[in-house]
Amino acid sequence: MKVKLGDYVLMVQEREVLKKVDTSKYVSTENILADRNGVKFPANTIPLSKTITTYKKDDILISNIRPYFKKIWKAEFDGPKSNDVIAFRTKDSRLLQDYLYVVLQSDNFFNYVTNTAKGTKMPRGDKKAIINYEFELPNIQLQRKISHTILVLEKKIRLNNQINDNLVELINLIYLKFCADFPAKEKVSLDDVFNTSTKTFNVNENKNINIWHFSIPNFDCNKQPQCESTNSIKSNKKKVNSFGVLVSKLNPNFKRIWAPNLDFYSNYSPIASPEFIQINGNSQEEQALIFCILNSEEYTDFLVSNTTGSTNSRQRVKPKIAVSYIIPFDLDKKKGLESLVSPILKDIQQREFENTKLQIIKDTLLNKYF
């Protein structure tokens, strides 16, 4: 049975005094992540108004700015949100909240919102059009079956991300201890030690090659890059090297860093957006060493302090600046750090690739059901 969203769902508009809410749980269009990958807390900026719109646990939050980024999150607690984030809540017992969540995750829904959006440079979803969106409403038993299948995959992806986050923290602690024990004897930059050159992937000459495309929007998503058709890539990109580490030069405060293990992508040609700087090692061990440096808070602070641009959304760091960072430990001792960190990074990489495959299965099911 086809039904309209507005007949079964509320777009919640509840407000609360700012002082009474936990601003660490604030959800904005910035910290809600693209490609259905939840939210990254805390947000960089919090509004200064006296009151603020709020959400409740299990509400479905969707960014209404640039809907093609597919930013959606099912709330795990109560909190405040931006006016540009819509909270959806079922108002009819014939529609389960979990089923509503998977309906709103579908490409079909996001394509509809994108096609009916208003504006060109910064399109916004048209709320009057959104409530007229039609979807299939099966019986409760089938709703439970479909939503359970999707949510099990999400739970596994989320667990893998939590484990990896803890392992990255462990790497950070090992790195800090190592730097304290073996401080640098001389000033040596990243550019002095590692190769920072990158080959170009010519799209027109490689039309029939399978690729993994690492772009800024889908890289906001807990390190789950997306597989794309070569035909969807409009310009030449950088080729990802075997032991390279990617770091975004756009908005470095978001700390977008990724160290791919290309053994897992053996049937594909990984390429990256020009918005990434790539620093290359000669081995798995050197890749782990580079990841330690680029993932450190000191390096992030260095990038942030050297950005150009007037707004948070358009700040960039020049590649020459990014690779001029002085390595803060004695390079003569680096093999000790590499031996400690390399197996941890490999474990992280394996779990990231598992998440990539799980995400593909999830997307396939969403397209099948909706």
C-alpha positions as CSV (number, residue, x, y, z in Angstrom):
1,M,0.0,0.0,0.0
2,K,1.4,3.4,-1.1
3,V,1.0,6.2,1.5
4,K,2.1,9.8,1.9
5,L,4.8,10.7,4.5
6,G,2.7,13.5,5.9
7,D,-0.2,11.2,6.8
8,Y,1.9,9.1,9.1
9,V,4.9,11.3,10.2
10,L,5.5,14.5,12.1
11,M,8.3,17.0,11.4
12,V,8.9,17.8,15.0
13,Q,9.4,21.5,15.9
14,E,10.0,21.4,19.7
15,R,12.1,24.1,21.3
16,E,13.9,24.5,24.7
17,V,15.9,27.2,26.5
18,L,19.5,26.8,25.5
19,K,20.8,26.7,29.1
20,K,18.6,23.6,29.8
21,V,20.0,21.4,27.1
22,D,23.3,19.5,26.7
23,T,25.1,21.3,23.9
24,S,27.7,18.5,23.6
25,K,24.8,16.6,21.9
26,Y,24.1,19.4,19.4
27,V,23.4,18.2,15.8
28,S,24.0,20.5,12.9
29,T,24.4,20.2,9.2
30,E,28.2,20.1,9.8
31,N,28.6,17.2,12.2
32,I,25.9,15.0,10.8
33,L,27.8,12.9,8.4
34,A,27.3,12.2,4.7
35,D,26.3,8.9,3.1
36,R,24.1,7.8,6.1
37,N,27.0,7.6,8.6
38,G,25.5,9.1,11.7
39,V,26.9,12.1,13.7
40,K,30.3,13.1,14.9
41,F,30.2,14.8,18.3
42,P,30.9,17.5,19.4
43,A,29.9,20.1,16.8
44,N,32.4,22.8,16.1
45,T,30.0,25.7,16.6
46,I,26.9,26.1,18.9
47,P,24.3,28.8,18.3
48,L,24.0,31.7,20.8
49,S,20.3,32.1,20.7
50,K,18.1,32.0,23.9
51,T,16.2,29.0,22.7
52,I,17.0,26.1,20.4
53,T,15.1,23.3,18.5
54,T,15.5,19.9,20.1
55,Y,15.1,16.2,19.3
56,K,14.1,13.1,21.3
57,K,15.7,9.6,21.4
58,D,14.7,7.6,18.3
59,D,13.8,10.7,16.3
60,I,15.2,10.5,12.7
61,L,17.4,13.6,12.0
62,I,18.1,14.6,8.4
63,S,20.1,17.6,7.2
64,N,17.9,19.8,5.0
65,I,20.9,21.4,3.3
66,R,22.3,19.8,0.1
67,P,20.1,16.6,0.6
68,Y,22.2,14.8,-2.0
69,F,24.8,14.2,0.7
70,K,22.4,11.8,2.4
71,K,23.0,13.0,6.0
72,I,20.7,11.0,8.3
73,W,20.9,9.8,12.0
74,K,18.5,7.9,14.2
75,A,19.0,9.7,17.6
76,E,20.4,7.6,20.4
77,F,19.5,10.2,23.1
78,D,17.7,13.6,23.5
79,G,19.5,16.8,22.5
80,P,19.5,20.1,20.7
81,K,19.7,20.6,16.9
82,S,20.0,23.1,14.1
83,N,16.9,24.6,12.5
84,D,18.4,23.1,9.2
85,V,18.1,19.6,10.6
86,I,14.6,18.1,10.4
87,A,13.4,15.7,13.1
88,F,11.0,13.0,11.9
89,R,8.7,11.0,14.2
90,T,5.9,8.6,13.4
91,K,2.4,9.6,14.6
92,D,0.6,6.5,13.6
93,S,1.0,3.0,15.2
94,R,0.7,1.4,11.7
95,L,4.2,2.8,10.9
96,L,7.2,1.6,13.0
97,Q,9.9,4.2,13.8
98,D,12.6,1.7,12.7
99,Y,10.8,1.2,9.4
100,L,10.5,4.9,8.9
101,Y,14.2,5.2,9.5
102,V,15.1,2.7,6.7
103,V,12.6,4.3,4.3
104,L,14.2,7.7,4.9
105,Q,17.7,6.2,4.3
106,S,16.8,5.1,0.8
107,D,18.2,6.6,-2.4
108,N,14.6,6.9,-3.6
109,F,13.8,9.3,-0.7
110,F,17.0,11.4,-1.0
111,N,16.6,11.6,-4.8
112,Y,13.1,12.9,-4.3
113,V,14.2,15.5,-1.8
114,T,17.0,16.6,-4.0
115,N,14.8,16.9,-7.1
116,T,12.2,18.9,-5.3
117,A,14.7,21.1,-3.4
118,K,14.8,24.9,-3.7
119,G,17.9,26.9,-4.5
120,T,21.0,26.0,-6.6
121,K,24.2,26.9,-4.8
122,M,22.9,25.8,-1.4
123,P,19.7,23.7,-2.1
124,R,17.3,23.1,0.7
125,G,14.6,20.4,0.9
126,D,11.1,21.7,0.3
127,K,9.2,20.6,3.4
128,K,5.8,20.9,1.6
129,A,7.1,18.5,-1.0
130,I,8.7,16.2,1.5
131,I,5.5,15.5,3.3
132,N,4.0,14.4,0.0
133,Y,6.7,11.7,-0.5
134,E,5.0,8.4,-1.2
135,F,6.4,5.1,0.1
136,E,5.3,1.5,0.4
137,L,3.8,0.7,3.9
138,P,3.6,-3.1,4.4
139,N,2.2,-4.8,7.5
140,I,3.9,-4.5,10.9
141,Q,5.5,-8.0,10.6
142,L,7.2,-7.2,7.3
143,Q,8.2,-3.8,8.6
144,R,10.0,-5.4,11.5
145,K,11.8,-7.9,9.2
146,I,13.0,-5.3,6.8
147,S,14.2,-2.8,9.4
148,H,15.8,-5.5,11.5
149,T,17.9,-6.7,8.5
150,I,19.2,-3.1,7.9
151,L,19.7,-2.3,11.6
152,V,21.8,-5.5,12.2
153,L,24.2,-4.4,9.5
154,E,24.4,-0.9,11.0
155,K,25.1,-2.3,14.4
156,K,28.0,-4.3,13.1
157,I,29.4,-1.3,11.3
158,R,29.0,0.8,14.4
159,L,30.8,-1.8,16.6
160,N,33.7,-2.0,14.1
161,N,34.0,1.8,14.2
162,Q,34.0,1.9,18.0
163,I,36.8,-0.8,18.1
164,N,38.8,1.2,15.6
165,D,38.3,4.4,17.4
166,N,39.8,2.8,20.5
167,L,42.7,1.4,18.5
168,V,43.4,4.8,17.1
169,E,43.5,6.2,20.6
170,L,46.0,3.5,21.5
171,I,48.1,4.5,18.6
172,N,48.0,8.1,19.8
173,L,49.1,7.1,23.3
174,I,52.0,5.0,21.9
175,Y,53.1,7.9,19.7
176,L,53.0,10.5,22.5
177,K,55.0,8.3,24.8
178,F,57.5,7.6,22.0
179,C,58.0,11.3,21.2
180,A,58.5,12.0,24.9
181,D,61.1,9.3,25.2
182,F,63.0,10.1,22.0
183,P,62.7,13.8,21.2
184,A,64.0,15.0,17.8
185,K,67.7,15.8,17.7
186,E,67.4,18.0,14.5
187,K,64.7,19.7,12.5
188,V,63.5,17.4,9.8
189,S,60.3,17.9,7.9
190,L,57.8,15.4,6.4
191,D,58.9,16.5,2.9
192,D,62.6,15.8,3.8
193,V,61.8,12.2,4.7
194,F,58.8,11.0,2.7
195,N,57.7,11.0,-0.9
196,T,54.8,13.4,-1.5
197,S,54.4,13.2,-5.3
198,T,51.2,11.7,-6.7
199,K,50.4,10.3,-10.1
200,T,47.2,11.4,-12.0
201,F,44.5,8.9,-12.9
202,N,43.2,9.8,-16.3
203,V,39.5,9.1,-16.3
204,N,39.0,9.2,-20.1
205,E,41.8,6.6,-20.6
206,N,40.4,4.2,-18.0
207,K,36.6,4.1,-18.6
208,N,36.3,0.4,-18.1
209,I,38.3,0.1,-14.9
210,N,36.6,-0.5,-11.5
211,I,37.5,2.2,-9.0
212,W,37.2,3.2,-5.4
213,H,36.8,7.0,-5.2
214,F,37.8,8.8,-2.0
215,S,36.1,12.2,-2.0
216,I,35.6,14.8,0.7
217,P,31.8,14.1,1.2
218,N,32.0,10.3,1.5
219,F,35.3,10.6,3.5
220,D,33.4,12.3,6.4
221,C,31.8,8.9,7.0
222,N,34.0,7.1,9.6
223,K,36.4,5.9,7.0
224,Q,34.0,4.0,4.7
225,P,34.9,5.1,1.1
226,Q,32.4,4.4,-1.6
227,C,32.7,2.3,-4.8
228,E,31.7,4.3,-7.8
229,S,31.5,3.8,-11.6
230,T,34.2,5.5,-13.6
231,N,31.5,7.2,-15.6
232,S,30.4,9.1,-12.6
233,I,33.8,10.8,-12.2
234,K,34.0,14.0,-14.1
235,S,37.7,14.9,-13.9
236,N,41.1,13.4,-13.4
237,K,42.0,12.4,-9.8
238,K,45.1,11.5,-7.8
239,K,46.1,7.8,-7.8
240,V,46.3,6.4,-4.3
241,N,49.7,4.9,-3.6
242,S,50.3,1.5,-2.0
243,F,51.6,2.8,1.3
244,G,50.2,6.3,1.2
245,V,48.3,8.2,3.8
246,L,45.6,10.7,2.8
247,V,44.9,13.9,4.7
248,S,42.4,16.5,3.7
249,K,43.6,20.0,3.0
250,L,40.0,21.2,3.3
251,N,38.8,22.1,6.8
252,P,41.6,20.3,8.6
253,N,39.8,20.8,11.9
254,F,37.6,17.8,10.8
255,K,40.7,15.6,10.9
256,R,40.1,13.5,7.8
257,I,42.9,11.1,7.6
258,W,43.0,7.6,6.0
259,A,45.7,5.0,5.5
260,P,44.4,2.4,3.0
261,N,45.7,-1.1,2.7
262,L,45.5,-1.6,-1.1
263,D,45.8,-5.4,-0.7
264,F,42.1,-5.3,0.2
265,Y,41.3,-3.3,-3.0
266,S,43.2,-5.6,-5.4
267,N,40.4,-5.7,-8.0
268,Y,40.0,-1.9,-8.0
269,S,42.0,1.3,-8.8
270,P,41.7,3.6,-5.8
271,I,41.7,7.3,-6.7
272,A,41.3,10.4,-4.5
273,S,39.9,13.9,-4.8
274,P,42.5,16.7,-5.4
275,E,41.4,18.0,-1.9
276,F,43.6,15.4,-0.4
277,I,47.4,15.6,0.3
278,Q,49.1,12.2,0.0
279,I,52.3,11.3,1.9
280,N,53.8,8.0,0.9
281,G,55.9,5.4,2.7
282,N,57.9,2.5,1.2
283,S,56.4,-0.2,3.4
284,Q,53.5,-1.1,5.7
285,E,55.7,-0.1,8.6
286,E,56.4,3.3,7.2
287,Q,52.7,3.9,6.4
288,A,52.0,3.2,10.1
289,L,54.6,5.7,11.0
290,I,53.1,8.4,8.7
291,F,49.7,7.7,10.1
292,C,51.0,8.3,13.7
293,I,52.3,11.7,12.7
294,L,49.3,12.9,10.6
295,N,46.8,11.6,13.2
296,S,48.4,13.4,16.1
297,E,46.7,16.4,17.7
298,E,49.9,18.4,17.2
299,Y,49.8,17.9,13.4
300,T,46.1,18.8,13.3
301,D,46.8,22.0,15.3
302,F,49.6,22.8,12.9
303,L,47.3,22.5,9.8
304,V,44.5,24.5,11.5
305,S,46.9,27.3,12.4
306,N,48.1,27.5,8.8
307,T,44.8,27.6,6.9
308,T,43.6,30.2,4.4
309,G,40.0,31.2,3.9
310,S,37.5,33.4,5.8
311,T,34.9,30.8,6.9
312,N,35.1,27.4,8.6
313,S,33.4,25.8,5.6
314,R,36.1,27.1,3.1
315,Q,39.3,26.9,5.0
316,R,42.2,25.1,3.3
317,V,45.9,24.4,4.0
318,K,48.4,24.6,1.1
319,P,50.2,21.3,0.4
320,K,53.6,22.9,0.7
321,I,52.7,24.0,4.2
322,A,51.2,20.6,5.1
323,V,54.4,18.7,4.3
324,S,56.7,21.3,6.0
325,Y,55.7,20.0,9.5
326,I,58.7,19.2,11.6
327,I,58.9,15.6,12.8
328,P,59.0,15.7,16.7
329,F,60.9,12.5,17.4
330,D,64.4,11.1,16.7
331,L,64.2,9.3,13.3
332,D,67.1,7.0,14.3
333,K,64.6,5.3,16.7
334,K,61.6,5.1,14.3
335,K,61.8,1.4,13.7
336,G,60.8,0.8,17.4
337,L,57.6,2.9,16.8
338,E,56.9,1.2,13.5
339,S,57.0,-2.2,15.0
340,L,54.6,-1.3,17.7
341,V,52.0,0.5,15.6
342,S,52.1,-1.4,12.3
343,P,50.1,-4.5,13.4
344,I,47.5,-2.2,15.1
345,L,47.0,-0.2,11.9
346,K,46.7,-3.4,9.9
347,D,43.9,-4.5,12.3
348,I,42.2,-1.2,11.8
349,Q,42.5,-1.4,8.0
350,Q,41.0,-4.9,7.9
351,R,38.0,-3.8,10.0
352,E,37.5,-0.7,7.8
353,F,37.4,-2.9,4.7
354,E,34.9,-5.2,6.3
355,N,32.7,-2.1,7.0
356,T,33.0,-1.1,3.3
357,K,31.6,-4.5,2.3
358,L,28.9,-4.3,4.9
359,Q,27.9,-0.9,3.7
360,I,27.6,-2.2,0.1
361,I,25.3,-4.9,1.3
362,K,23.2,-2.4,3.2
363,D,22.9,-0.1,0.2
364,T,22.0,-3.0,-2.0
365,L,19.2,-4.0,0.4
366,L,17.9,-0.4,0.6
367,N,17.7,-0.2,-3.2
368,K,16.0,-3.6,-3.3
369,Y,13.3,-2.7,-0.7
370,F,12.7,0.9,-1.8
